Amino acid sequence: MNSFIKNTALLLAIFNLFSFTTFADLKTGNNFDLGNSTGVIVPLPGNEKEEQPDVPADNNNSGGGGSYRPSTKPTEKPEPEQEPVQPEDNINTFTDVKQDDWFYSDVMFVFNNKIMTGTGENEFSPDTTLNRAMMITILYRIDKDDSIYEKNIFNDVEKNSWYETAVNWGYENKIVTGTGEKTFAPMDNLTREQLCVMLYNYTKHIGVKLKFADISSYTDEEMVSDWAKEAVTWAVHEKIVTGKGNNSLAPQDSATRAETAAVIRRYAEKFVEIEEK
Protein backbone atom coordinates (compact mmCIF):
# COMPACT_ATOMS: atom_id res chain seq x y z
CA MET A 1 0.00 0.00 0.00
CA ASN A 2 2.79 2.38 0.90
CA SER A 3 4.46 1.50 -2.41
CA PHE A 4 1.29 2.47 -4.39
CA ILE A 5 1.09 5.85 -2.66
CA LYS A 6 4.74 6.59 -3.34
CA ASN A 7 4.36 5.76 -7.02
CA THR A 8 1.26 7.92 -7.38
CA ALA A 9 3.02 10.90 -5.78
CA LEU A 10 5.95 10.49 -8.12
CA LEU A 11 3.69 10.53 -11.23
CA LEU A 12 1.92 13.71 -10.04
CA ALA A 13 5.27 15.44 -9.54
CA ILE A 14 6.38 14.56 -13.07
CA PHE A 15 3.04 15.80 -14.52
CA ASN A 16 3.29 19.16 -12.75
CA LEU A 17 6.84 19.62 -13.97
CA PHE A 18 5.90 19.29 -17.63
CA SER A 19 2.63 21.24 -17.41
CA PHE A 20 4.64 24.49 -17.09
CA THR A 21 5.89 24.15 -20.67
CA THR A 22 3.52 25.49 -23.38
CA PHE A 23 3.55 24.72 -27.03
CA ALA A 24 4.30 28.37 -27.64
CA ASP A 25 7.40 28.12 -25.40
CA LEU A 26 8.59 25.08 -27.22
CA LYS A 27 7.95 26.75 -30.57
CA THR A 28 9.78 29.94 -29.72
CA GLY A 29 12.52 28.33 -27.66
CA ASN A 30 11.69 30.31 -24.48
CA ASN A 31 13.04 28.91 -21.22
CA PHE A 32 10.55 28.33 -18.48
CA ASP A 33 11.20 29.09 -14.84
CA LEU A 34 10.52 26.17 -12.54
CA GLY A 35 10.30 28.48 -9.63
CA ASN A 36 7.67 30.74 -11.18
CA SER A 37 4.92 28.43 -12.19
CA THR A 38 1.94 30.06 -13.85
CA GLY A 39 -0.07 27.04 -14.80
CA VAL A 40 -0.51 28.12 -18.46
CA ILE A 41 -3.15 26.14 -20.29
CA VAL A 42 -1.98 24.91 -23.65
CA PRO A 43 -4.75 25.25 -26.33
CA LEU A 44 -5.59 22.19 -28.26
CA PRO A 45 -4.59 22.14 -31.90
CA GLY A 46 -7.29 23.62 -34.15
CA ASN A 47 -8.84 25.80 -31.49
CA GLU A 48 -6.47 28.77 -31.91
CA LYS A 49 -8.15 32.12 -32.66
CA GLU A 50 -7.07 33.85 -35.84
CA GLU A 51 -5.06 36.98 -35.28
CA GLN A 52 -7.02 40.13 -36.14
CA PRO A 53 -5.26 42.68 -38.34
CA ASP A 54 -4.50 46.08 -36.95
CA VAL A 55 -7.12 48.54 -38.18
CA PRO A 56 -7.26 52.28 -37.66
CA ALA A 57 -9.82 53.67 -35.31
CA ASP A 58 -12.78 55.40 -36.86
CA ASN A 59 -12.09 59.11 -36.98
CA ASN A 60 -15.67 59.73 -35.90
CA ASN A 61 -15.23 57.62 -32.76
CA SER A 62 -14.76 60.06 -29.92
CA GLY A 63 -15.05 57.46 -27.19
CA GLY A 64 -11.30 56.92 -27.10
CA GLY A 65 -11.66 53.17 -27.31
CA GLY A 66 -10.19 53.01 -30.78
CA SER A 67 -12.79 50.53 -31.99
CA TYR A 68 -13.01 50.28 -35.80
CA ARG A 69 -16.27 51.15 -37.51
CA PRO A 70 -16.36 51.17 -41.31
CA SER A 71 -17.40 54.51 -42.73
CA THR A 72 -20.89 54.60 -44.22
CA LYS A 73 -19.99 57.47 -46.58
CA PRO A 74 -20.34 56.21 -50.19
CA THR A 75 -17.26 56.28 -52.38
CA GLU A 76 -17.48 59.18 -54.83
CA LYS A 77 -16.99 58.15 -58.42
CA PRO A 78 -15.24 60.61 -60.73
CA GLU A 79 -17.60 62.26 -63.17
CA PRO A 80 -17.02 61.21 -66.78
CA GLU A 81 -15.50 63.84 -69.03
CA GLN A 82 -18.09 65.53 -71.21
CA GLU A 83 -17.65 65.46 -74.95
CA PRO A 84 -17.09 68.87 -76.49
CA VAL A 85 -20.25 70.40 -77.89
CA GLN A 86 -20.14 70.55 -81.64
CA PRO A 87 -21.50 73.67 -83.35
CA GLU A 88 -24.80 73.11 -85.12
CA ASP A 89 -25.62 74.12 -88.65
CA ASN A 90 -27.74 77.19 -89.32
CA ILE A 91 -26.68 78.95 -86.13
CA ASN A 92 -26.61 82.67 -86.86
CA THR A 93 -23.68 84.31 -85.07
CA PHE A 94 -23.95 87.60 -86.97
CA THR A 95 -25.25 90.51 -84.94
CA ASP A 96 -26.09 92.49 -88.09
CA VAL A 97 -28.17 89.75 -89.75
CA LYS A 98 -31.66 89.31 -88.32
CA GLN A 99 -34.11 86.53 -89.04
CA ASP A 100 -36.65 88.95 -90.51
CA ASP A 101 -34.15 90.50 -92.96
CA TRP A 102 -34.93 89.78 -96.60
CA PHE A 103 -31.42 88.40 -97.10
CA TYR A 104 -31.33 86.22 -93.95
CA SER A 105 -31.66 82.81 -95.68
CA ASP A 106 -29.23 83.87 -98.42
CA VAL A 107 -26.55 84.88 -95.93
CA MET A 108 -27.01 81.67 -93.94
CA PHE A 109 -26.72 79.63 -97.17
CA VAL A 110 -23.42 81.15 -98.30
CA PHE A 111 -22.00 81.18 -94.79
CA ASN A 112 -22.89 77.58 -93.86
CA ASN A 113 -21.51 76.37 -97.19
CA LYS A 114 -18.27 78.31 -96.60
CA ILE A 115 -18.76 80.42 -99.73
CA MET A 116 -18.80 83.75 -97.94
CA THR A 117 -17.44 84.54 -94.51
CA GLY A 118 -17.90 87.46 -92.16
CA THR A 119 -16.04 90.74 -92.29
CA GLY A 120 -15.15 90.68 -88.61
CA GLU A 121 -16.10 89.08 -85.33
CA ASN A 122 -19.86 88.37 -85.50
CA GLU A 123 -20.33 90.74 -88.45
CA PHE A 124 -21.37 90.08 -92.03
CA SER A 125 -21.74 93.71 -93.15
CA PRO A 126 -24.69 93.08 -95.49
CA ASP A 127 -24.92 96.66 -96.71
CA THR A 128 -21.19 96.99 -97.41
CA THR A 129 -20.23 96.90 -101.06
CA LEU A 130 -18.38 93.87 -102.36
CA ASN A 131 -14.99 94.37 -104.00
CA ARG A 132 -13.47 92.50 -106.94
CA ALA A 133 -11.10 90.48 -104.75
CA MET A 134 -14.02 89.21 -102.67
CA MET A 135 -15.99 88.11 -105.73
CA ILE A 136 -13.23 86.10 -107.37
CA THR A 137 -12.55 84.49 -103.99
CA ILE A 138 -16.21 83.45 -103.77
CA LEU A 139 -16.02 81.72 -107.16
CA TYR A 140 -12.73 80.08 -106.21
CA ARG A 141 -14.37 78.61 -103.10
CA ILE A 142 -17.30 77.34 -105.13
CA ASP A 143 -14.99 75.64 -107.61
CA LYS A 144 -12.89 73.93 -104.91
CA ASP A 145 -9.91 73.66 -107.24
CA ASP A 146 -6.96 72.51 -105.13
CA SER A 147 -4.36 73.02 -107.86
CA ILE A 148 -1.48 75.40 -107.23
CA TYR A 149 -1.73 78.74 -109.05
CA GLU A 150 1.41 80.79 -108.57
CA LYS A 151 1.56 82.80 -111.79
CA ASN A 152 0.58 86.38 -111.05
CA ILE A 153 0.54 88.82 -113.95
CA PHE A 154 -1.06 91.72 -112.10
CA ASN A 155 1.09 94.45 -110.58
CA ASP A 156 -1.59 95.40 -108.03
CA VAL A 157 -2.19 91.93 -106.63
CA GLU A 158 -0.08 91.68 -103.53
CA LYS A 159 1.99 88.53 -103.14
CA ASN A 160 0.77 86.19 -100.39
CA SER A 161 -2.39 88.25 -99.93
CA TRP A 162 -5.62 86.47 -98.97
CA TYR A 163 -6.92 86.83 -102.52
CA GLU A 164 -3.77 86.20 -104.60
CA THR A 165 -4.39 82.50 -105.29
CA ALA A 166 -8.02 83.17 -106.24
CA VAL A 167 -7.01 85.90 -108.69
CA ASN A 168 -4.32 83.69 -110.25
CA TRP A 169 -6.87 80.87 -110.54
CA GLY A 170 -9.42 83.21 -112.12
CA TYR A 171 -6.95 84.52 -114.69
CA GLU A 172 -5.65 81.05 -115.63
CA ASN A 173 -9.22 79.82 -116.20
CA LYS A 174 -10.36 82.93 -118.17
CA ILE A 175 -12.84 84.01 -115.53
CA VAL A 176 -11.21 87.43 -115.08
CA THR A 177 -8.93 89.42 -117.35
CA GLY A 178 -8.32 92.54 -115.29
CA THR A 179 -9.32 96.19 -115.61
CA GLY A 180 -6.32 97.25 -117.66
CA GLU A 181 -2.84 96.20 -118.66
CA LYS A 182 -1.50 94.18 -115.71
CA THR A 183 -4.05 95.67 -113.30
CA PHE A 184 -6.84 93.86 -111.51
CA ALA A 185 -8.03 96.58 -109.10
CA PRO A 186 -8.78 94.08 -106.30
CA MET A 187 -10.13 96.66 -103.86
CA ASP A 188 -12.44 98.41 -106.33
CA ASN A 189 -16.14 98.03 -105.69
CA LEU A 190 -17.76 95.32 -107.81
CA THR A 191 -20.50 96.64 -110.08
CA ARG A 192 -23.61 94.65 -110.89
CA GLU A 193 -22.54 94.15 -114.49
CA GLN A 194 -19.06 92.99 -113.39
CA LEU A 195 -20.78 90.49 -111.11
CA CYS A 196 -22.70 89.17 -114.13
CA VAL A 197 -19.52 88.90 -116.20
CA MET A 198 -17.61 86.90 -113.59
CA LEU A 199 -20.53 84.51 -113.12
CA TYR A 200 -20.99 84.22 -116.88
CA ASN A 201 -17.32 83.39 -117.45
CA TYR A 202 -17.36 80.83 -114.65
CA THR A 203 -20.44 79.18 -116.18
CA LYS A 204 -18.59 78.82 -119.46
CA HIS A 205 -15.65 77.39 -117.50
CA ILE A 206 -17.78 74.57 -116.07
CA GLY A 207 -19.34 73.83 -119.46
CA VAL A 208 -22.97 74.80 -118.92
CA LYS A 209 -25.08 75.58 -121.99
CA LEU A 210 -25.79 79.30 -122.20
CA LYS A 211 -29.13 80.96 -122.98
CA PHE A 212 -29.97 84.65 -123.27
CA ALA A 213 -32.87 87.02 -122.78
CA ASP A 214 -34.04 90.26 -124.34
CA ILE A 215 -33.36 93.14 -121.96
CA SER A 216 -34.74 95.93 -124.14
CA SER A 217 -37.72 96.35 -121.82
CA TYR A 218 -35.54 97.66 -119.01
CA THR A 219 -35.42 101.45 -118.73
CA ASP A 220 -31.62 101.61 -118.38
CA GLU A 221 -30.70 98.91 -120.88
CA GLU A 222 -28.41 101.37 -122.66
CA MET A 223 -26.36 101.77 -119.46
CA VAL A 224 -25.03 98.20 -119.80
CA SER A 225 -21.46 98.26 -121.12
CA ASP A 226 -20.90 96.55 -124.47
CA TRP A 227 -18.38 94.11 -122.99
CA ALA A 228 -20.95 93.12 -120.33
CA LYS A 229 -24.15 92.97 -122.39
CA GLU A 230 -23.95 89.27 -123.26
CA ALA A 231 -23.33 88.34 -119.64
CA VAL A 232 -26.18 90.54 -118.38
CA THR A 233 -28.69 89.09 -120.90
CA TRP A 234 -27.63 85.60 -119.76
CA ALA A 235 -28.04 86.48 -116.05
CA VAL A 236 -31.50 87.96 -116.68
CA HIS A 237 -32.61 84.87 -118.61
CA GLU A 238 -31.49 82.59 -115.77
CA LYS A 239 -33.18 84.92 -113.24
CA ILE A 240 -29.91 85.12 -111.34
CA VAL A 241 -29.98 88.92 -111.50
CA THR A 242 -33.31 90.67 -111.22
CA GLY A 243 -34.26 94.24 -111.89
CA LYS A 244 -34.36 96.98 -109.27
CA GLY A 245 -36.84 99.81 -108.80
CA ASN A 246 -38.42 101.55 -111.82
CA ASN A 247 -37.82 98.43 -113.95
CA SER A 248 -34.10 99.11 -114.06
CA LEU A 249 -31.05 96.86 -114.09
CA ALA A 250 -28.73 99.40 -112.44
CA PRO A 251 -25.65 97.83 -114.09
CA GLN A 252 -23.26 100.51 -112.80
CA ASP A 253 -24.39 100.29 -109.19
CA SER A 254 -22.11 98.61 -106.71
CA ALA A 255 -23.24 95.21 -105.47
CA THR A 256 -23.69 94.89 -101.72
CA ARG A 257 -22.69 91.80 -99.80
CA ALA A 258 -26.35 90.98 -99.12
CA GLU A 259 -27.24 91.29 -102.82
CA THR A 260 -24.27 89.13 -103.75
CA ALA A 261 -25.29 86.47 -101.24
CA ALA A 262 -28.73 86.32 -102.86
CA VAL A 263 -27.25 86.11 -106.38
CA ILE A 264 -24.78 83.40 -105.35
CA ARG A 265 -27.51 81.33 -103.75
CA ARG A 266 -29.68 81.48 -106.88
CA TYR A 267 -26.69 80.63 -109.03
CA ALA A 268 -25.57 77.71 -106.84
CA GLU A 269 -29.04 76.18 -106.75
CA LYS A 270 -29.08 76.19 -110.55
CA PHE A 271 -25.56 75.23 -111.54
CA VAL A 272 -23.54 73.98 -108.58
CA GLU A 273 -23.92 70.82 -106.53
CA ILE A 274 -24.02 72.35 -103.07
CA GLU A 275 -25.88 70.84 -100.17
CA GLU A 276 -28.66 73.09 -98.90
CA LYS A 277 -27.99 74.07 -95.30
Secondary structure by P-SEA (a helix, b strand, c coil): caaaaaaaaaaaaaaaaaccccaaaaaabbbbbcccccbbbbbcccccccccccccccccccccccccccccccccccccccccccccccccccccccccccaaaaaaaaaaaccccccccccccccccccaaaaaaaaaaaaccccccccccccccccccccaaaaaaaaaaccccccccccccccccccaaaaaaaaaaaaaaaccbbbbbbccccccccccccccaaaaaaaaaaccccccccccccccccccaaaaaaaaaaaaacccccccc
